[in-house]
């Protein structure tokens, strides 16, 4: 069984703090997508009032990345956009990039340990 994806897509979401985990759960439960990862970062808001003074306002963001098959990419992009509430003001951004080849993350089936 090969777990390689040819012409896969990487969907990246940059979300306000506290939103990535809910989106990750929705992808796993509603769409059975398990090749998802998220991490945190800090960034400077471009149009915040404090930037006029030359100091950037630091905000914590969450970055969620999902590797998906090319044929499912558009449907999942739309699902993530609305489920992650990026259609709201200051809701984050989402973009998609091509991956010529990717390997799906798979967790092996292991026997239960008996103690």
N, C-alpha and C positions, 0 to 999 in steps of 0.2 A: 504494500500500500504506500503510495507516494503522497507526501504532504507538502509538495511544492505547488505554488500558484504561479502560473505564467501570466504575464500582463495583469498583475494585481493592481489594486488602488490603495493608497494610504489616505484615509480621511483624518484630518487633524482639526480638533476643536480647541480654541483658547477661550476658556470660560471663567466667569467670576468665581471666587472662592466658594466652595460648598456645592457646586453643581455637577462636578464630574462623576462622583460616585453614583448618584441617582441615574445618570445617563448610562454608565457602565452596567448597572443592574438591569436597566430596561433592555439594553442590547443583548444581555445574556438570557434574560427570562422571556422576552417577547420575540426576539429575532434569532435566538440560538447562536449568537456570535460570541466567540470566546477569545478571539485574537485581538484583545483590547488591552491597552495599558494607559495609565495616567500618572502624571507627576506634577509637581508644583514649581512655580517660578515667580519671580518678582519682575515687575515692569513699571515703566513710567507712562502715565496717561499723557497723551499728546495735547489734548485740549482742556486739561484741568486748569483752574484759576491759578494754582501755584506755579505752573510752568512759565507764566508771564514774568515771574521774578527770577527765572533761571534755575530754579531748584526743581527737580522732578518729584512728583508725588509717587511714592512707591506703593504699589498695590500688589497683593498676592493673587496670582492667577492659577488655574489648573489647566493642564494640557492633556487632552485625551486623544489617543491615536488608535485607530482601528484599521487593520489590514483586511481587505475584503476582495472577493473575486470580482473581476471586471464586470461581469453580467449583473451583479447585485449592487454595484456601487451607486448608481443614481437613486435607487429606491432607498438604500440605507442612508445616503447623504440627506435626503429629504426627511427621513425618520429622525435622524440625529438633530437636524436643524430645528424641527418643531418640538421634539421631546426635550432637547436641551434648552429650550426657550430662547434661542438666538434670534427669533423673530421679534423680540421685545427690545426697546431701547437699552443700550449698554448690556445686552445679553450675551455678547461674545462674538467670535467670528469662527467660520468654518471654511476649510478649503480642502481640495483633493489633488493629489499628485499621483503620477504613474510610477509603478514599480515594475521593472522588466521581469523580475523574478523574486519571489518571497517564499519563505518556509513558514507554514502554519505552526502556531504554538499548540502542541498537544500534550495533555497530561496522560501518562500511561495508566492503564488499569492495573492496579496492584491488589494482591489478595489482602483480605482483612487480617490484621494481626490479632492473635489470640493470646491473652495474657494469663 
